[in-house]
Amino acid sequence: MYEWQNKSELFLPSGFSIPFCKGVGGYVSYESSIKSGAPCVIDATHARFLAKKRLPKLIFDFIDGAAGREIGKARNEQAFGDIQLQSRVLRQVDPRNLSTKFIDQSFQLPFGIAPMGMCNLSHPKADQIMGQVAKTAQIPVGLSSAASSRLEDMREWAGTYAWFQLYVTPPLDHTLSLVRRAQNAGYSTLVFTVDVPQVSRRLRDVANGFKMPFRIRSKQFFDFATHPRWSLATLANGVPKPLNFPDNGDGFDRDASRALADWEFLKRLRELWPGKLVVKGITSVPDALQVQECGADAIYISTHGGRQLDSAPASIAVLPLIRQALGPDYPLLIDSGVRNGEDIVKALVCGANMVMLGRPVLYALAADGARGLDALFSGLAYDVSAAMAQLGARNISDLTPAMIVKNNHALLDYVGFMGKKVKIL
Ligand SMILES: Cc1cc2nc3c(=O)[nH]c(=O)nc-3n(C[C@H](O)[C@H](O)[C@H](O)COP(=O)(O)O)c2cc1C
């Protein structure tokens, strides 16, 4: 199923079957795609649409929800939409190569899977599928401290493409034991998440009574009963638990303060961890400079997909500032609000070296498991390649800030002027 091979001209995964829905024109009518039995997932929006239908509301809201009024989540997506890219024509753009190098590792595509806890709630085998897809597609996949699979298993599934994500949760001994376990399991990249000193309230979870460790409670009976496919599959495979915590998951307290981590801890971690160290959750220039000074190998710009500080600036809006402050060569990755291939290209144009996706991956898994994720990534890779062709770029390194349309006012002025002229006539 995961026949991702290099296509000779594009160096893209094989099976570029962007699912085509009969009778669907313009922007996709997802309702008709279901009726026509069209193949799985067309894009992230379609995947979300299907996930909403297929998951119990409680689970969909856990994945889809964000902090506060969810303005930060929307801001991330809007900020990508607001960027315009300047197309260029009659350039020789064949073949295009989407492969890239990031912190000394080669990847076939410039995007990967963000670390997320409890992914198996979207699909009973989500972590395993993500790991196998990452290995075959040669892209990075994060395994969260709060994952419902053992970190050793993800290392098996994804090989060297697995990165381990660390939360500092009490007791500190447990956190340090996770670092040792990750090292023993063969991980070479540690992603230290620093934007969760306290888990923010996600109001949909509060309203739905979503709690961790996750248990099926009687109040939610109707929700589960009306989604029998998900409920039976989840029961058959075992209700997911955070498996990297003591007592087989019961030792995980999602609401415990994670404020133990400070700059001293980062320095200690730097001394302790012999591999690559990435710090995730940075949105300010002073923090970025300090992380760089502490010896981290890369900075991961993220607003946690709007799940922490609702009022945070969009990740993509701070990326150019951080790039400018850290210089052209410091490795940067970004997530939050990336929804399609052009968003990925925009992030690369604005100075990122690698782009990560969170929710879209879980939507695709919920929509159609392995096939869903395969289709999502095929579509993303195709669209990145197509956007590069439009911009006149053959390699990821050809993408530069000069491709951003900086002054849209010229167009608006012209349209305004034309309007006046028509009126006078
Ligand atoms: C269900 C869910 C669980 C998450 N769990 C974690 C986690 O355990 N550790 C972490 O660093 N980030 C976690 N994140 C944040 C993601 O790594 C990522 O920053 C975010 O999803 C990116 O935004 P996007 O969903 O708009 O792509 C989680 C996100 C979601 C949606």
The ligand as an SDF file (V2000), in Angstrom:
LIG
                    3D

 31 33  0  0  0  0  0  0  0  0999 V2000
   -4.5980   16.2380   18.9010 C   0  0  0  0  0  0  0  0  0  0  0  0
   -3.3230   17.0080   19.0300 C   0  0  0  0  0  0  0  0  0  0  0  0
   -2.3930   16.6040   19.9810 C   0  0  0  0  0  0  0  0  0  0  0  0
   -1.1800   17.2930   20.1010 C   0  0  0  0  0  0  0  0  0  0  0  0
   -0.2470   16.8400   20.9930 N   0  0  0  0  0  0  0  0  0  0  0  0
    0.9780   17.4190   21.0350 C   0  0  0  0  0  0  0  0  0  0  0  0
    1.9970   16.8780   21.8630 C   0  0  0  0  0  0  0  0  0  0  0  0
    1.7900   15.9030   22.5660 O   0  0  0  0  0  0  0  0  0  0  0  0
    3.2040   17.4920   21.8380 N   0  0  0  0  0  0  0  0  0  0  0  0
    3.4750   18.6000   21.0530 C   0  0  0  0  0  0  0  0  0  0  0  0
    4.5850   19.1200   21.0700 O   0  0  0  0  0  0  0  0  0  0  0  0
    2.5100   19.1130   20.2670 N   0  0  0  0  0  0  0  0  0  0  0  0
    1.2920   18.5480   20.2230 C   0  0  0  0  0  0  0  0  0  0  0  0
    0.3320   19.0510   19.3870 N   0  0  0  0  0  0  0  0  0  0  0  0
    0.6400   20.2180   18.5300 C   0  0  0  0  0  0  0  0  0  0  0  0
    1.2460   19.7630   17.1960 C   0  0  0  0  0  0  0  0  0  0  0  0
    2.5260   19.2460   17.3500 O   0  0  0  0  0  0  0  0  0  0  0  0
    1.3540   20.9450   16.2290 C   0  0  0  0  0  0  0  0  0  0  0  0
    2.1240   21.9600   16.8200 O   0  0  0  0  0  0  0  0  0  0  0  0
    0.0210   21.5270   15.7700 C   0  0  0  0  0  0  0  0  0  0  0  0
   -0.9480   20.5170   15.6160 O   0  0  0  0  0  0  0  0  0  0  0  0
    0.2370   22.2240   14.4380 C   0  0  0  0  0  0  0  0  0  0  0  0
   -0.9040   22.8860   14.0200 O   0  0  0  0  0  0  0  0  0  0  0  0
   -1.9490   22.3240   12.9390 P   0  0  0  0  0  0  0  0  0  0  0  0
   -2.7490   21.2900   13.6660 O   0  0  0  0  0  0  0  0  0  0  0  0
   -2.6970   23.5370   12.5790 O   0  0  0  0  0  0  0  0  0  0  0  0
   -1.1500   21.7290   11.7910 O   0  0  0  0  0  0  0  0  0  0  0  0
   -0.9010   18.4090   19.2710 C   0  0  0  0  0  0  0  0  0  0  0  0
   -1.8530   18.7950   18.3300 C   0  0  0  0  0  0  0  0  0  0  0  0
   -3.0400   18.1120   18.2010 C   0  0  0  0  0  0  0  0  0  0  0  0
   -4.0220   18.5430   17.1520 C   0  0  0  0  0  0  0  0  0  0  0  0
  1  2  1  0
  2  3  1  0
  2 30  2  0
  3  4  2  0
  4  5  1  0
  4 28  1  0
  5  6  2  0
  6  7  1  0
  6 13  1  0
  7  8  2  0
  7  9  1  0
  9 10  1  0
 10 11  2  0
 10 12  1  0
 12 13  2  0
 13 14  1  0
 14 15  1  0
 14 28  1  0
 15 16  1  0
 16 17  1  0
 16 18  1  0
 18 19  1  0
 18 20  1  0
 20 21  1  0
 20 22  1  0
 22 23  1  0
 23 24  1  0
 24 25  2  0
 24 26  1  0
 24 27  1  0
 28 29  2  0
 29 30  1  0
 30 31  1  0
M  END
$$$$
